[in-house]
């Protein structure tokens, strides 16, 4: 009798776990339809220099900053920052993700990678939430590559709070971690979307 009951329960458990995974995927996809806005960039350092000191300068020429000279020689120009993104959900669905790995690309070049290990949830129909993200990268290839140089300068101007900064279009790739029972399973592949970053 117990074995018969177990055989009846197995399909039900499988169905419920599959429904849970599908719901998590739908909520992660809804996140891709949200609006992302950079509301603050704290402790932004480029080659050890606080970018916030450039606030108010509308045309930042990265090549003219003296502290970058050594970075060009050594091919190492560290960029470190703590960003706060405001996420607004215009859809009728809850946008949410439990944990995720992320990659941010600028003109096809990978700029930042990282991991957020807490749940992010945005209520439907105009709900908002703020998500802090700590980033760290070597910006040398972004500054020296003609394809990314201007877009990276625009991004730095956004970080510094320049009033006339052009919004920067970035590609965001998110790889959700799905909860399946007591196990956390990485999603096979990335959910990819493009967003404007600006104030």
Secondary structure, 3 states (H helix, E strand, C coil): CHHHHHHHHHHHHHHHHHHHHHHHHHHHHHHCCCEEEEEEEEEEEECCEEHHHHCCCCCCCHHHCCCHHHHHHHCCCEEEEEEEEEEEECCCCCEEECEEEEEEEECCEEEEEEEECCCEEECCCCEEEEEEEEEEEECHHHHHCCCCHHHHHHHHHHHHCCCCCCCEEEEEEEEEEEEECCEEEECCCCEEEEEEECC
